[in-house]
Amino acid sequence: MIKPYKKNVGRNIYWINHKLYTSDTIDVNIGGWTIETASRKELGLAAWCGGDMGYIPDERFIFNKFNGTWVTVTSKEIIDQRVNEEKAKLKNE
């Protein structure tokens, strides 16, 4: 007989949270864990890696005070900006 908890090995557990980055900026992050092992006494989880470029939110919302709207910045845009900054540093060395 297969135990119900054994059927969950390999499944993902997702989470979503938000962080008030500054008074006019909200970061939204989505992540998760993968169930590696499951038994009556223990649950082994593998945390998803966020990468090695430092903190990068999945989505950033910045409030534009001039026109009262929210501007969206994606994680790809932030990564591209960081890559360009690193290229500029290397070029100036």
C-alpha positions in Angstrom: 0.0 0.0 0.0 1.4 3.5 -1.0 1.2 6.0 1.8 -0.5 9.3 0.8 2.5 11.4 2.0 4.8 9.4 -0.4 2.7 10.4 -3.4 3.7 14.1 -2.7 7.5 13.6 -3.2 8.5 15.8 -6.2 5.6 18.2 -5.7 6.1 21.9 -5.3 5.0 24.2 -2.5 4.6 27.8 -3.7 4.7 31.0 -1.7 4.2 34.6 -2.5 5.0 37.7 -0.4 5.4 41.4 -0.7 7.9 43.7 0.9 7.7 47.5 1.3 11.1 48.3 -0.1 10.9 52.1 0.3 7.9 54.3 1.1 6.9 54.4 -2.6 8.2 50.9 -3.8 6.7 47.5 -3.3 8.5 44.3 -4.2 6.6 41.1 -4.9 8.4 37.7 -4.7 7.2 34.3 -5.8 9.2 31.2 -4.7 8.9 27.8 -3.4 10.2 24.5 -2.2 10.2 21.0 -3.7 9.3 18.1 -1.5 12.3 15.7 -1.6 11.4 13.2 1.1 8.3 12.6 3.1 7.6 10.3 6.1 5.5 10.4 9.2 8.3 12.0 11.2 10.1 14.2 8.6 9.6 16.3 5.6 12.6 17.1 3.4 12.4 20.3 1.3 14.6 21.7 -1.3 14.5 25.5 -1.4 14.5 27.2 -4.8 17.5 29.3 -5.5 17.1 33.0 -6.3 20.4 33.2 -8.2 23.7 34.8 -7.4 23.1 38.4 -8.5 21.9 39.6 -5.1 18.4 40.5 -4.2 16.2 40.8 -7.2 12.4 40.8 -6.8 10.1 39.0 -9.3 8.2 42.3 -9.8 8.7 45.8 -8.5 5.9 48.4 -8.3 7.1 52.1 -8.0 4.6 54.8 -7.3 4.9 57.8 -9.6 4.0 60.8 -7.4 3.7 63.2 -10.4 0.8 61.4 -12.1 -0.4 59.2 -9.3 0.2 55.8 -11.1 2.1 52.7 -10.4 5.1 51.8 -12.7 5.9 48.1 -13.0 9.6 46.9 -13.3 10.1 43.2 -14.0 12.9 41.0 -12.7 14.3 40.8 -16.3 14.6 44.6 -16.5 16.4 44.7 -13.1 18.8 41.9 -14.2 19.5 43.6 -17.5 20.3 46.8 -15.6 22.7 45.0 -13.3 24.4 43.3 -16.2 24.9 46.6 -18.0 26.3 48.1 -14.8 28.8 45.3 -14.5 29.8 45.7 -18.1 30.4 49.4 -17.6 32.6 48.7 -14.6 34.7 46.2 -16.6 35.0 48.7 -19.5 36.2 51.4 -17.2 38.9 49.2 -15.5 
